[in-house]
Amino acid sequence: MNRGTLPILARLEALKTPARVAPDGARVLAESGHPNPLAALLRAVNETMLARSLTFESSSGTSLTLDVAGRRVLRLTGVSGVAGGEACMAAAALEDEHKDELIKLLQAVAAPRNELRVMSGPIGRDSDGLSVGLPIALLADLCLVELNEGGEVEPEPVPPTVEEPQIDTEEEDFLPALALRMGPALAAWLIQGGSADGRTGGPEEMVSHLQGFLDDEVEGVTRQLDMVSMVPAGPVCIVLGATLVDGHSILCARADGGILLGVIEGDATRTLLKAWNAVRG
Amino acid sequence: MTVSEHLGAVVKAYPQARVVAFADLSSRMVLASQANQAVTQENLDALCEQARTSFDDPLFALSVEAFGEPHAAMVLALDGVQVFLRSESEPADALLCICDHSIDLAGFVARIRQTLEKISAGT
């Protein structure tokens, strides 16, 4: 099969799938048992070529509205029930510096075990200048989501153009890059120390618990990381779990003078090593 | 099968596993090992100490508080991945492994879990 046809086949497959429409006219993107609502959200954006305003609503009560066009997220125009997002809301056009905050919002709205719906409407503002905004491919890559559903083969790489910047995670610090590469599998996390000090992800109460632990035990954690590290100055990461393949695991990583502490939900063996290898380069 | 034969079967099935060792964590002793590279007793002693440290406080206490007693640990570094599994029936029994980053970790963990329980059960 010509690898270039894969996105087309994936789209055709998606069109064959019966869509459920909620009473208010919204389209149900992911039922509550969907394995990856975030992937469903990103694919919906990816399939929106013309300029549209998409409102994503979760049955958890959270929602956000994005102006999208040409497989790009142009701007965030509304958010409800989710903390944060101020920088994205204030931006006339989303840029690279907004990607981390936007991913947090997307993860919060596309939370597992909740129904996710989308409503489409006319775009709110002038949609000229489609070269701005964040490419959905970049967000999908950072979230480890395959946009071409069902495709095992990567599509042919497209030569870079001015309008399609290359995905560049090298400028990201090690620990936040690792956290973002983990995607929703890293259910809650925080970074203490280093240049990314204070960055967090996930539900506030879980982050607060991790913060309290690290405040009390940072010396012990540092000592533990020192003892398992064969390369004192290099990045190191410990993961502890009942089995590592199901349930929850604790992740603790150190790099560049900072410590990342987090909780992995589900199979840590599949998500962590892939993220680690991507970040270590 | 002997313990060494069990370990040898793992190393054969997963060439990215550089070292697979069976240890008694309570006595800090590696009882048997198989490897795809040369390893010294000092290397094995260091590996055993790293496994004990991984299953130690404060992260062990956090894990217990969060979801119960951990029986598996990983250490990721630039030079490779270490995987440590404790037996659920005999918690001092453990498999200690050093792997390349390219290993199929999901399949490998499932395989060594099965191997560890067979060794602990004496089968």
Interface residues (C-beta under 8 A of the other chain):
Chain A: F213 E217 G220 V221 Q224 M227 V228 S229 M230 V231 G234 P235 V236 C237 I238 V239 L240 G241 A242 T243 L244 V245 G247 H248 S249 I250 C252 A253 V263 D267 A268 T269 R270 L272 L273 W276 N277 R280
Chain B: E49 Q50 T53 S54 F55 D56 D57 P58 L59 F60 L62 S63 A66 F67 G68 E69 P70 H71 A72 A73 M74 V75 L76 A77 L78 D79 V81 Q82 H101 I103 L105 A106 F108 V109 A110 R113
